[in-house]
Amino acid sequence: MEIKIILGTIAALLALFSSYLYIRDIFRGNTKPHTYTWLIWSIVTTIAFLGQWVSGGGSGSWATGVAAVVTIGTFLLSLNSKYGSRDITNFDKVCLALAIVSILPWLLVKSVLWSVLLATFIDLIAFIPTMRKTWHAPMSESLGSMYVDAVKHILSTVSMRSYSLITLIYPLAVLFTKFVIIGEIVYLRRIKKT
């Protein structure tokens, strides 16, 4: 079996495991996903997956595909006030509007590149509501799933069948934001202990 297929499979399995950790923490009441963040991620992760897939990402895109499906499920969970955070600001609404707009380049001019670039940019912006929420409640995010997700993005990047801006920009950008939010969570949890 080819190494890229093995790594892509591992990345997809890590996407499932990371999602399991996150959803488990939701049901335990330890994590509260931000509704708009997860709606935005549902849109842009799906766009990123489709862009990677049609651009020859192959097994490297499997983890993004799994993440897209699970992200939609997490968004649906966040709609229940018992599980999700609905602390919605005007900025969150702007982020959602931008996520919807990111679909237009693909539909109007058939530009996968511009859709993936815009979706990636919006995905980065979508982290801001979660980072804002985490700043005030550092225990409201699942640190374990963040670590697993970071490893998943590393493996996903390495296992891409074809390396291009379209196939690499999304996993590398999300990997960067994972490192930022992991740093935020670790830092805030440490200072809360002292």
N, C-alpha and C positions, 0 to 999 in steps of 0.2 A: 504494500500500500504506500502511496506517495506521502511524503512528510507533510506537505501542505494540507492534504486531506485529514491526516491525523491531527495536526494542529488546529485546523478549522473545526473538527469534531470536538476537540477538547474545549476550544473557545465557546462553541455552542452549548456544551454541557455546563461550562462555567457560567454562561448567561442564565441557564436554568437554575443552577445552584445559587447564584447571586440573587436571583428573583425569589427563590424559595426563602432565603434568609430575610429578605426585605418583607415579603408577604407574611412570613411567620411573625416578624416583629410588629407588623400592623395588627394582626389578630391578637397578639399579646398586649397590645396597647402601648408598646414602646416607641413606635414610629407612626407619624401622621403625615402621609403624603399631601403635598400642596396641590389642590385640584387643578389650578391653571397650569402649574408646572408640568403635571403629568399629562394634561390634554395637549399642551404644546409638544412635549416629548413624543406623544403618540403620533402626532402629525409628522414631525421632523425625522423621527427614527424610521418611520415607514418610507419617507422620501429618500433618506440616506440609504436604506436597504435596497430600494428599487434602483437607485442610481448606481450603487456598487454592483448589483446583480447584472444590469444591462450593460455595464462597462467592463464586464469580465472579471469581477472580483472573485467569482467561484466560491471555493470553500471558505475564503476569508470573509465572505459576506453572510455566512450562516449565522454567526453570533448576532449580527445586527438584525437579521430576520427574526430570530428567536426573541431578541430584546424588543422588537416592534410589537410582537404579539403580546408579550407579557406586560409591556408598558401600557397597552390599551386596557388590559385586565386591571392593572393597578389604578389607572385613571377611573375605571368604573367603580372600583372599591372606594376611591377617594370621594365619590359623590355621596356616599353614606356619611352623615355627620359624625357617626360613632367612630369611623376609621380615618376620615380625611380632614385636612385643615382648609377651611374656606376663608382664610384671612386674605381677602382679595383687595388689591389696591388698583389705582388707575394705571400704574406702571405695568401691572400684571395683565391688564386688558390690552395695553399697547403691545406687549409681547405676544399675546394670543393673535391679535390682528396681523402682526408681522409673520407669524407662523403660517397663517392661512394664505397670506400674500406669497409666501415662498413656493407655493404650488403653481402659481401663475406662469413663471418662466417656462416651466416644463410643458404646461398646457398650451400656452400661446405661441411660443417660438420653438418648442421642442428642444429646449436647451437643458440637458441633464446637468451639465456643469454648473450653470447659474442656479438651478434649483438646489443642487447639493450644497453649493457655496452659501446660498442664502439660508438654507435649512440648517447648516452647521452654525452659521452666525446666530440664528434664532435660538438654536439649542444652547449655545453659550449664554445668551441673554436669559433663557429660561432657567438657568441655574441661579440667577440672582434672587428670585423670590424664595427659593429653598435656602440659599445662603443667608438671606435676611431672617427667615424663620429659625434657622439653625443658630444664628448669632444670639437670639433670645432664648432658645431652648436647645442646647447642644445635645441633649439626650433624645431629641425627637427624630434623629436620623440613625440608620443602621450602619455602624462603622464596618462591621464584618462584610456586609454586602458591597460596601464601597471598595474594600480591599480586593475582593474577588472580582468585582467589575473591572478594576484597574488591570489585573492580570489578564482578564478576558480580552480587553482591548489591545494589550500587547500581543497576545497570541493571534488575535484576529488580524492585526496589521501584518504580522510576519507571514500569515498563511494566505494572504491575497494571491490569487492566481496572476493578476495583472496589477502592476504598480503604476498608479497615475494620480493626479490631483483628485479626481473624482472618487477613486477607491480609498485613498489614504487620509484625506482632509478630515472626514468625520471621526474615524476612530482616534486619530491623533489629537484632535481638538477635545474630544470627550475625555480622553486619557488625561490631558492637561487639567481639565476642570475637576476630574476625580481627585487628582493630587492636591489641588487647591482646597477642595471641600474636606478631604481627609485631614489636611493640615489644620483647617479651621476647627473641625470637630475635636481633634486631639488637643490642640492648644486650649480651646474653651473648656474642655472637660478637666484639663490639668489645673487651670486657674480657678475653676469652681471648687476643686478639692482643697485648695489652700486657703 
